[in-house]
Amino acid sequence: MPRVLISGVSGFVGRHLASALAARGDACHGFGLGDPPADPPLAGWRAGDMLDADAVAAAVAASRPDAVVHLAGQSSAALSFEQPVETYRANALGTWTLLDAVRRHARDARVLIVGSGEAYGPQPDGSRVAEEAPFRPVSPYALSKAAADSLSDAFAKRHGLKVIRTRSFGHTGPGQSPTFAVPSFARQIAAIEAGDGEAVLRVGNLEVTRDLTDVRDVVKAYVALLERGRPGAAYNVCRGEGVRLTDLVQRMVARARRPIRIEVDPARVRPADLPYLVGDPTAIARDTGWRAATPLDATLDAALEDWRGRARR
């Protein structure tokens, strides 16, 4: 039974990934802050901070992993403007700490370092950015992920580790925090449907285009990369198609069970944003056969039903 150590397993993607790995018979071990997820049950768990080198090393040594997936970190670009130093420490230095622990205790493990397509920065409208493009980050979050990607590449070359990097574009689905766009819209719609407050959906800047994939497809990509990705390579994990947020919001409002008005809330607008960002998934499709399969409308339905269920509870 393969052993997989997942940092940040209690987070949004971590829980979905642990479920997917457990379903195929892998023994999932977890490391992170707080409590472990109740479902699926983990084969092993250690609580700790990614900046605590001794705690990270102990988790790697105890789990004896065949593979490691690094998901832990600060994942909100919006929050990174308020906490730039903390974001850099969590994402860049936390990645370094994990790789150093792998170097010492699990040199033969395949390591998936999950990065962000936001590191590429602004792109021309109508384009699809490929892995060869330079990084031009515009937020502290994007900068921290660009740094983590670069140091992962350098660290792997220096020490011969089997590191695979992702540049994961936007992904959403059931279980995501409402600090992100789709769950924020879904939570507000569910609350309005339940009669909680006025029928107004408050949004940030909608004049942007994003590449958005279902989280359940994304974790399939991570599993495929663990199996068939090339060590040393970087892969975009994305749909390869753009959707304007203004169109996405209209599609969600059309699903609401009450008429809803849309208003821009200045507090929800980022200090800097990317007008257009769509990825090119050619490399991951070529090397693993993975492609995003879930229609966006099905993802929006799942997110809405998730928050409707929470509203009922």
Secondary structure, DSSP 4 states (H G I P E B T S, - for coil): --EEEEETTTSHHHHHHHHHHHHTT-EEEEEESSPPPSSSPPSEEEE--TT-HHHHHHHHHHH--SEEEE--S---HHHHHHSHHHHHIIIIIHHHHHHHHHHHH-TTSEEEEEEEGGGG----TT--B-TTSPP---SHHHHHHHHHHHHHHHHHHHHT-EEEEEEE-EEE-TT--TTSHHHHHHHHHHHHHTT-S-SEEEES----EE-EEEHHHHHHHHHHHHHHPPTT-EEEES-S--EEHHHHHHHHHHT-SS--EEEE-GGGS-SS--SEE-B--HHHHHHH-----S-HHHHHHHHHHHHHHHHH-
